[in-house]
């Protein structure tokens, strides 16, 4: 079952809200980079990096939860 993840950033009165499903993390990170490169937005590379880090941590957590304890011990 695919669950929708939500990622948000509130900055200077703007709310940036991103929804994505498992497996689309790369596309989300690409979109964050695109937004950071858009001069008309108040969304910079630090914002993109912070949100990308959150996506990576969530993916790692979900991946870890799917593995059996003895599989984790082998890593």
C-alpha positions in Angstrom: 0.0 0.0 0.0 1.4 3.4 -1.0 1.0 6.0 1.6 1.2 9.7 0.8 3.9 11.6 2.7 3.6 15.3 3.3 6.5 17.7 3.6 6.0 21.4 4.4 8.0 24.5 4.9 6.6 27.8 6.2 8.8 30.8 5.3 8.1 34.5 5.4 4.3 34.0 5.3 4.4 31.4 2.5 3.5 27.8 3.0 5.3 25.3 0.7 3.5 22.0 0.8 4.7 18.9 -1.0 2.9 15.5 -1.2 4.6 12.5 -2.6 4.3 8.7 -2.5 7.0 6.1 -1.8 9.2 5.7 -4.9 8.8 9.3 -6.1 11.4 10.8 -3.8 13.9 11.4 -6.6 11.2 13.4 -8.5 10.5 15.4 -5.4 14.1 16.3 -4.8 14.4 17.3 -8.4 11.4 19.6 -8.0 12.9 21.1 -4.8 16.1 21.9 -6.8 14.1 23.5 -9.6 12.2 25.7 -7.0 15.5 26.7 -5.4 16.8 27.9 -8.7 13.7 30.0 -9.4 14.5 33.6 -8.6 10.9 34.7 -8.3 10.3 32.4 -5.3 11.4 32.9 -1.7 12.7 29.3 -1.7 16.5 28.9 -1.6 19.1 26.2 -1.7 19.1 25.9 2.1 15.4 25.2 2.0 15.8 22.6 -0.7 18.7 20.9 1.2 16.7 20.8 4.5 13.6 19.3 2.8 15.7 16.9 0.8 17.4 15.7 4.0 14.0 15.1 5.6 12.9 13.0 2.6 16.1 11.0 2.8 15.6 10.4 6.6 12.0 9.3 6.1 13.0 6.9 3.3 15.7 5.4 5.4 13.4 5.0 8.3 10.8 3.3 6.1 13.4 1.1 4.6 14.7 0.1 8.0 11.2 -0.8 9.2 10.7 -3.2 6.3 13.9 -5.2 7.0 14.0 -8.1 9.5 16.2 -7.5 12.5 18.8 -10.1 11.3 19.0 -8.3 7.9 19.8 -5.1 9.7 22.6 -6.8 11.7 24.3 -7.9 8.5 24.7 -4.3 7.2 
